[in-house]
């Protein structure tokens, strides 16, 4: 019953985000999402009831009172919110706005992936000495990459877009993303007790999946709506602003998480 409740909750929250734009955000879509919120509240109440009767809840309720962990989850949410959606928006813009064929558009991301791998290796060593400050630095690099991307797009004209310029800009963003993603899970789970590690990791993974789906749905909908009303270029600028806002919010929660962790220690 409890697992069915959790699945119904995720379905009601994520489903409307994915197809809401297709039905022009009809009133019933918002009702389904409201039902999802209500199911979340009912699920948590059910979990507390199970725990009070000596049973084993699906999630460790003690984690909900761990300020550092909860702030870390919010940081992870906003990071992943801007993660997968970035690749969707960039792919759509290159093909629809700059008229770059699918294969070259895909190859543009290869150097980004290499920069991501290199940054991931660097972040592990740096995180041991600088802690969560490495994550904040990575977010700052991502924002810098988004800024340079907007300036680059503003200066190029389709269809003769210089792919090399896009490649170099995306390398900056990819390096920053790699600095954050690799140590993020360890940082969020650092205050979780070993007995609660499984539950904490499950909550982290679920949060990441929800954020990825929500980001694709929300920012994707904004991109296509602005593209239809104005242009793909303006849609990319608006999407980049949303990416930056989400990453800045991630930085805020990372800072709060760090303070809470220091108080705990």
FIMAR-376792 format. One line per 3 residues: number of its first residue (from 1); for each residue x negated, y negated, z of C-alpha. Coordinates in nm, 3 decimals, m for minus. Example, Ala and Ser with C-alpha at 12.3 -4.5 7.8 and 13.67 -1.06 7.14 Angstrom:
BEGIN
1> m1.230/0.450/0.780 ~ m1.367/0.106/0.714
***
This chain:
BEGIN
1> 0.000/0.000/0.000 ~ m0.275/m0.244/0.097 ~ m0.476/m0.176/m0.218
4> m0.159/m0.227/m0.426 ~ m0.102/m0.554/m0.245 ~ m0.453/m0.676/m0.325
7> m0.417/m0.578/m0.692 ~ m0.081/m0.756/m0.716 ~ m0.239/m1.064/m0.562
10> m0.521/m1.074/m0.817 ~ m0.279/m1.006/m1.104 ~ m0.052/m1.293/m1.001
13> m0.341/m1.536/m0.957 ~ m0.556/m1.451/m1.259 ~ m0.293/m1.339/m1.511
16> m0.118/m1.677/m1.543 ~ m0.452/m1.852/m1.588 ~ m0.537/m1.626/m1.881
19> m0.213/m1.657/m2.079 ~ m0.057/m1.973/m1.935 ~ m0.170/m2.186/m2.228
22> m0.011/m1.943/m2.474 ~ 0.331/m2.003/m2.317 ~ 0.268/m2.378/m2.274
25> 0.252/m2.344/m1.896 ~ 0.617/m2.261/m1.855 ~ 0.764/m2.309/m1.504
28> 0.770/m1.934/m1.441 ~ 0.390/m1.925/m1.478 ~ 0.353/m2.152/m1.176
31> 0.607/m1.945/m0.986 ~ 0.397/m1.632/m1.047 ~ 0.087/m1.810/m0.919
34> 0.276/m1.929/m0.612 ~ 0.383/m1.569/m0.555 ~ 0.015/m1.473/m0.572
37> m0.070/m1.720/m0.296 ~ 0.216/m1.582/m0.086 ~ 0.088/m1.228/m0.141
40> m0.259/m1.337/m0.024 ~ m0.109/m1.468/0.300 ~ 0.093/m1.148/0.343
43> m0.213/m0.934/0.271 ~ m0.422/m1.110/0.536 ~ m0.140/m1.076/0.788
46> m0.113/m0.707/0.705 ~ m0.488/m0.663/0.750 ~ m0.473/m0.828/1.093
49> m0.186/m0.601/1.191 ~ m0.382/m0.292/1.085 ~ m0.688/m0.409/1.280
52> m0.481/m0.484/1.594 ~ m0.345/m0.128/1.586 ~ m0.692/0.022/1.573
55> m0.690/0.093/1.201 ~ m0.957/0.007/0.945 ~ m0.875/m0.300/0.732
58> m0.989/m0.321/0.370 ~ m1.191/m0.633/0.449 ~ m1.382/m0.714/0.765
61> m1.169/m0.990/0.916 ~ m1.464/m1.112/1.123 ~ m1.617/m1.238/0.799
64> m1.334/m1.489/0.764 ~ m1.463/m1.668/1.075 ~ m1.824/m1.668/0.953
67> m1.860/m2.030/0.843 ~ m2.185/m1.977/0.653 ~ m2.048/m1.677/0.462
70> m1.718/m1.844/0.372 ~ m1.894/m2.159/0.251 ~ m2.125/m1.937/0.051
73> m1.824/m1.770/m0.111 ~ m1.687/m2.110/m0.213 ~ m2.030/m2.202/m0.354
76> m2.034/m1.877/m0.552 ~ m1.681/m1.945/m0.678 ~ m1.770/m2.285/m0.822
79> m2.097/m2.155/m0.966 ~ m1.930/m1.870/m1.151 ~ m1.639/m2.095/m1.247
82> m1.883/m2.280/m1.474 ~ m2.081/m1.970/m1.569 ~ m1.898/m1.751/m1.820
85> m1.685/m2.038/m1.949 ~ m2.000/m2.226/m2.056 ~ m2.085/m1.958/m2.311
88> m1.730/m1.952/m2.443 ~ m1.720/m2.328/m2.491 ~ m2.064/m2.349/m2.650
91> m1.986/m2.064/m2.890 ~ m1.656/m2.223/m2.993 ~ m1.814/m2.566/m3.035
94> m2.103/m2.443/m3.249 ~ m1.869/m2.253/m3.479 ~ m1.574/m2.493/m3.491
97> m1.744/m2.827/m3.431 ~ m2.085/m2.782/m3.594 ~ m1.976/m2.513/m3.843
100> m2.265/m2.285/m3.751 ~ m2.201/m1.924/m3.868 ~ m2.140/m1.663/m3.595
103> m2.478/m1.488/m3.622 ~ m2.698/m1.802/m3.596 ~ m2.468/m1.931/m3.321
106> m2.529/m1.612/m3.125 ~ m2.904/m1.622/m3.182 ~ m2.916/m1.971/m3.031
109> m2.856/m1.808/m2.691 ~ m3.152/m1.567/m2.714 ~ m3.414/m1.817/m2.581
112> m3.166/m1.911/m2.307 ~ m3.151/m1.545/m2.202 ~ m3.531/m1.525/m2.192
115> m3.550/m1.841/m1.982 ~ m3.288/m1.691/m1.751 ~ m3.500/m1.377/m1.701
118> m3.816/m1.580/m1.633 ~ m3.633/m1.803/m1.384 ~ m3.488/m1.499/m1.209
121> m3.838/m1.366/m1.147 ~ m3.958/m1.706/m1.026 ~ m3.661/m1.760/m0.796
124> m3.721/m1.443/m0.594 ~ m4.066/m1.557/m0.484 ~ m3.963/m1.920/m0.435
127> m3.655/m1.826/m0.232 ~ m3.874/m1.656/0.029 ~ m4.046/m1.988/0.098
130> m3.778/m2.247/0.020 ~ m3.456/m2.060/0.096 ~ m3.134/m2.209/m0.036
133> m3.317/m2.518/m0.160 ~ m3.413/m2.312/m0.465 ~ m3.043/m2.271/m0.545
136> m2.985/m2.645/m0.518 ~ m3.285/m2.711/m0.742 ~ m3.146/m2.466/m0.997
139> m2.811/m2.645/m0.994 ~ m2.989/m2.976/m1.048 ~ m3.169/m2.832/m1.351
142> m2.837/m2.707/m1.489 ~ m2.684/m3.053/m1.455 ~ m2.988/m3.202/m1.626
145> m2.943/m2.950/m1.907 ~ m2.576/m3.045/m1.944 ~ m2.671/m3.413/m1.960
148> m2.931/m3.353/m2.230 ~ m2.683/m3.131/m2.415 ~ m2.424/m3.410/m2.422
151> m2.683/m3.660/m2.547 ~ m2.803/m3.415/m2.812 ~ m2.454/m3.340/m2.938
154> m2.376/m3.711/m2.951 ~ m2.675/m3.766/m3.181 ~ m2.626/m3.481/m3.429
157> m2.384/m3.449/m3.715 ~ m2.217/m3.137/m3.854 ~ m2.272/m2.933/m4.060
160> m2.647/m2.994/m4.061 ~ m2.693/m2.943/m3.688 ~ m3.058/m2.889/m3.587
163> m3.052/m2.548/m3.422 ~ m3.394/m2.603/m3.265 ~ m3.261/m2.899/m3.066
166> m2.974/m2.688/m2.931 ~ m3.212/m2.403/m2.848 ~ m3.441/m2.628/m2.643
169> m3.150/m2.782/m2.455 ~ m2.996/m2.445/m2.375 ~ m3.331/m2.319/m2.246
172> m3.317/m2.589/m1.977 ~ m2.967/m2.484/m1.873 ~ m3.058/m2.114/m1.880
175> m3.363/m2.163/m1.661 ~ m3.158/m2.348/m1.402 ~ m2.889/m2.081/m1.413
178> m3.147/m1.808/m1.356 ~ m3.285/m1.990/m1.051 ~ m2.938/m1.983/m0.894
181> m2.783/m1.652/m0.993 ~ m3.063/m1.417/m0.888 ~ m3.088/m1.519/m0.520
184> m2.729/m1.639/m0.477 ~ m2.582/m1.312/m0.353 ~ m2.864/m1.264/m0.102
187> m2.820/m1.618/0.027 ~ m2.443/m1.581/0.067 ~ m2.475/m1.245/0.244
190> m2.771/m1.345/0.461 ~ m2.559/m1.408/0.772 ~ m2.347/m1.094/0.731
193> m2.415/m0.817/0.982 ~ m2.533/m0.483/0.837 ~ m2.210/m0.313/0.946
196> m2.010/m0.563/0.739 ~ m2.242/m0.568/0.437 ~ m2.017/m0.349/0.220
199> m1.709/m0.559/0.287 ~ m1.905/m0.881/0.234 ~ m2.050/m0.759/m0.096
202> m1.703/m0.659/m0.212 ~ m1.563/m1.002/m0.128 ~ m1.856/m1.165/m0.309
205> m1.804/m0.954/m0.622 ~ m1.430/m1.017/m0.625 ~ m1.486/m1.391/m0.584
208> m1.727/m1.392/m0.879 ~ m1.480/m1.206/m1.103 ~ m1.192/m1.435/m1.010
211> m1.407/m1.742/m1.069 ~ m1.524/m1.618/m1.410 ~ m1.166/m1.553/m1.521
214> m1.038/m1.881/m1.377 ~ m1.319/m2.080/m1.541 ~ m1.262/m1.927/m1.883
217> m0.888/m1.991/m1.855 ~ m0.900/m2.342/m1.711 ~ m1.195/m2.495/m1.897
220> m1.111/m2.300/m2.212 ~ m0.757/m2.439/m2.207 ~ m0.891/m2.792/m2.157
223> m1.134/m2.751/m2.448 ~ m0.874/m2.626/m2.694 ~ m0.618/m2.887/m2.587
226> m0.863/m3.177/m2.632 ~ m0.994/m3.030/m2.957 ~ m0.639/m3.013/m3.097
229> m0.562/m3.370/m2.988 ~ m0.900/m3.534/m3.062 ~ m1.210/m3.345/m3.178
232> m1.437/m3.055/m3.086 ~ m1.713/m3.300/m2.993 ~ m1.494/m3.483/m2.742
235> m1.371/m3.147/m2.611 ~ m1.731/m3.042/m2.545 ~ m1.801/m3.366/m2.358
238> m1.496/m3.312/m2.137 ~ m1.588/m2.948/m2.078 ~ m1.946/m3.046/m1.989
241> m1.808/m3.291/m1.734 ~ m1.603/m3.009/m1.581 ~ m1.909/m2.783/m1.575
244> m2.111/m3.054/m1.399 ~ m1.832/m3.119/m1.148 ~ m1.809/m2.749/m1.066
247> m2.187/m2.719/m1.021 ~ m2.197/m3.030/m0.801 ~ m1.923/m2.879/m0.586
250> m2.135/m2.564/m0.564 ~ m2.426/m2.775/m0.437 ~ m2.204/m2.931/m0.170
253> m2.098/m2.589/m0.040 ~ m2.455/m2.460/m0.053 ~ m2.563/m2.752/0.166
256> m2.281/m2.680/0.410 ~ m2.369/m2.311/0.406 ~ m2.730/m2.393/0.491
259> m2.625/m2.609/0.787 ~ m2.390/m2.341/0.918 ~ m2.661/m2.074/0.883
262> m2.910/m2.292/1.072 ~ m2.662/m2.335/1.357 ~ m2.607/m1.959/1.368
265> m2.980/m1.894/1.386
***
